[in-house]
Amino acid sequence: MSQPVGIVTGGASGIGLAITKHLLSRGYKVIIADLNPASGERLSSELGPNVLYHHTDVSSFTQQRALFSLAFKWGGNRLDFLAANAGIADRQSLYETEEKVDEDGLPLELDLKTVQVILDAALQGIWLFKFYARKNKVPGGKIVITASAAGLYPMPTNPQYAAAKHGLVGLTRSAGPVFLKENITINCICPAFVITGLAPPDIRDIWPKEHVTPMSTVIKAFDTFLDNDQMTGETVELTLDELHFRKHVDFPNESQEWIHTQSSALWEKGYQKPPAS
Ligand SMILES: NC(=O)c1ccc[n+]([C@@H]2O[C@H](COP(=O)([O-])OP(=O)(O)OC[C@H]3O[C@@H](n4cnc5c(N)ncnc54)[C@H](O)[C@@H]3O)[C@@H](O)[C@H]2O)c1
């Protein structure tokens, strides 16, 4: 029987690298999609023939599409798993006080790379994954998205990051249950502070040790999703050695409860026709 195949975006460092190693230990072949050719190439030779590094900027649809096509072929026409994990902090401060303007004195566009790498890329990743998952011998597969505690709580220093991570939680809760009928599960993890290359080195050095979530908690969450074919649309907060499954906010009244639990037939009727372009 052929080996299961996974894609890990941002797999050359931190959480993505830990996931890559863990998938290998579970018998997977893994494609690392990252922007770091030096460590990517070193890792694929260190980790052996079941790992391939593919240079990919996940914020580019054409690059992700090439990645998925390669993964499916390299895996012998199968794709079982996607860790939509790549992420970056805000590239430009929303609060910038030094106003930059064009020649007409109009404000320049805010750099939205963080939203593109985190949220746009995960949406395109689901879109591409389902295309290949439907072609699997046994159609289906699993997606785990790396959201963040910043997808559950405010993060004033990185509002773009927080907005994108909140978006991932909404995406998981909305699309996860729908894809189950195609044997595809989508869940997300919301880690607190894990020591990786993400936070600036100055913060890593001064961060109190008692507030560090170990990588073993991240792996425990991945195993929970990998071992369950029915669990989907779940958001799990990771703090210290604990997993907390988080539900949406409470309904304030019966009307909101009805709308969000009983009205799906009405919504489906309303969206039967394709949207006017
Ligand atoms: N470390 C934490 O405390 C923490 C907490 C919550 C969520 N997260 C999330 O975990 C994920 C992994 O981050 P990490 O902490 O391991 O950081 P990291 O910086 O160690 O790893 C991120 C990896 O993503 C890659 N990457 C960045 N932009 C990319 C792009 N456009 N295309 C492909 N790859 C790209 C980087 O090269 C890097 O290898 C991120 O989504 C991050 O937001 C991290």
The ligand as an SDF file (V2000), in Angstrom:
LIG
                    3D

 44 48  0  0  0  0  0  0  0  0999 V2000
    4.9060   30.5620   17.7700 N   0  0  0  0  0  0  0  0  0  0  0  0
    3.7800   30.9380   18.3460 C   0  0  0  0  0  0  0  0  0  0  0  0
    3.7440   31.3420   19.5130 O   0  0  0  0  0  0  0  0  0  0  0  0
    2.4850   30.8530   17.5890 C   0  0  0  0  0  0  0  0  0  0  0  0
    1.2800   31.0100   18.2880 C   0  0  0  0  0  0  0  0  0  0  0  0
    0.0850   30.9380   17.6060 C   0  0  0  0  0  0  0  0  0  0  0  0
    0.0910   30.6970   16.2520 C   0  0  0  0  0  0  0  0  0  0  0  0
    1.2850   30.5490   15.5970 N   0  0  0  0  0  0  0  0  0  0  0  0
    1.2250   30.2910   14.1530 C   0  0  0  0  0  0  0  0  0  0  0  0
    1.9750   29.1440   13.8530 O   0  0  0  0  0  0  0  0  0  0  0  0
    2.3150   29.1730   12.4740 C   0  0  0  0  0  0  0  0  0  0  0  0
    3.7730   28.7800   12.3300 C   0  0  0  0  0  0  0  0  0  0  0  0
    4.5710   29.8030   12.9030 O   0  0  0  0  0  0  0  0  0  0  0  0
    5.8380   29.4930   13.8000 P   0  0  0  0  0  0  0  0  0  0  0  0
    5.5380   30.0090   15.1400 O   0  0  0  0  0  0  0  0  0  0  0  0
    6.2750   28.1100   13.6430 O   0  0  0  0  0  0  0  0  0  0  0  0
    6.8620   30.5550   13.1540 O   0  0  0  0  0  0  0  0  0  0  0  0
    8.1610   30.3640   12.2680 P   0  0  0  0  0  0  0  0  0  0  0  0
    8.5010   31.7650   11.8470 O   0  0  0  0  0  0  0  0  0  0  0  0
    9.1730   29.5840   13.0150 O   0  0  0  0  0  0  0  0  0  0  0  0
    7.6570   29.5230   11.0110 O   0  0  0  0  0  0  0  0  0  0  0  0
    6.8720   30.0990   10.0090 C   0  0  0  0  0  0  0  0  0  0  0  0
    7.3540   29.5530    8.6680 C   0  0  0  0  0  0  0  0  0  0  0  0
    6.4720   30.0680    7.6510 O   0  0  0  0  0  0  0  0  0  0  0  0
    7.2690   30.4040    6.5390 C   0  0  0  0  0  0  0  0  0  0  0  0
    6.5740   31.3900    5.6890 N   0  0  0  0  0  0  0  0  0  0  0  0
    6.3800   32.7080    5.9320 C   0  0  0  0  0  0  0  0  0  0  0  0
    5.7380   33.2760    4.8960 N   0  0  0  0  0  0  0  0  0  0  0  0
    5.5170   32.2920    3.9950 C   0  0  0  0  0  0  0  0  0  0  0  0
    4.9070   32.2590    2.7220 C   0  0  0  0  0  0  0  0  0  0  0  0
    4.3980   33.3880    2.1580 N   0  0  0  0  0  0  0  0  0  0  0  0
    4.8570   31.0950    2.0560 N   0  0  0  0  0  0  0  0  0  0  0  0
    5.3830   29.9650    2.5990 C   0  0  0  0  0  0  0  0  0  0  0  0
    5.9750   29.9240    3.8030 N   0  0  0  0  0  0  0  0  0  0  0  0
    6.0520   31.0940    4.4910 C   0  0  0  0  0  0  0  0  0  0  0  0
    8.5500   30.9770    7.1390 C   0  0  0  0  0  0  0  0  0  0  0  0
    9.6270   30.9790    6.1890 O   0  0  0  0  0  0  0  0  0  0  0  0
    8.7700   30.0190    8.2940 C   0  0  0  0  0  0  0  0  0  0  0  0
    9.5690   28.9090    7.9170 O   0  0  0  0  0  0  0  0  0  0  0  0
    1.9910   30.5810   11.9810 C   0  0  0  0  0  0  0  0  0  0  0  0
    0.7680   30.5730   11.2710 O   0  0  0  0  0  0  0  0  0  0  0  0
    1.8340   31.3550   13.2600 C   0  0  0  0  0  0  0  0  0  0  0  0
    1.0020   32.4750   13.0990 O   0  0  0  0  0  0  0  0  0  0  0  0
    2.4680   30.6100   16.2320 C   0  0  0  0  0  0  0  0  0  0  0  0
  1  2  1  0
  2  3  2  0
  2  4  1  0
  4  5  1  0
  4 44  2  0
  5  6  2  0
  6  7  1  0
  7  8  2  0
  8  9  1  0
  8 44  1  0
  9 10  1  0
  9 42  1  0
 10 11  1  0
 11 12  1  0
 11 40  1  0
 12 13  1  0
 13 14  1  0
 14 15  2  0
 14 16  1  0
 14 17  1  0
 17 18  1  0
 18 19  2  0
 18 20  1  0
 18 21  1  0
 21 22  1  0
 22 23  1  0
 23 24  1  0
 23 38  1  0
 24 25  1  0
 25 26  1  0
 25 36  1  0
 26 27  1  0
 26 35  1  0
 27 28  2  0
 28 29  1  0
 29 30  1  0
 29 35  2  0
 30 31  1  0
 30 32  2  0
 32 33  1  0
 33 34  2  0
 34 35  1  0
 36 37  1  0
 36 38  1  0
 38 39  1  0
 40 41  1  0
 40 42  1  0
 42 43  1  0
M  CHG  2   8   1  16  -1
M  END
$$$$
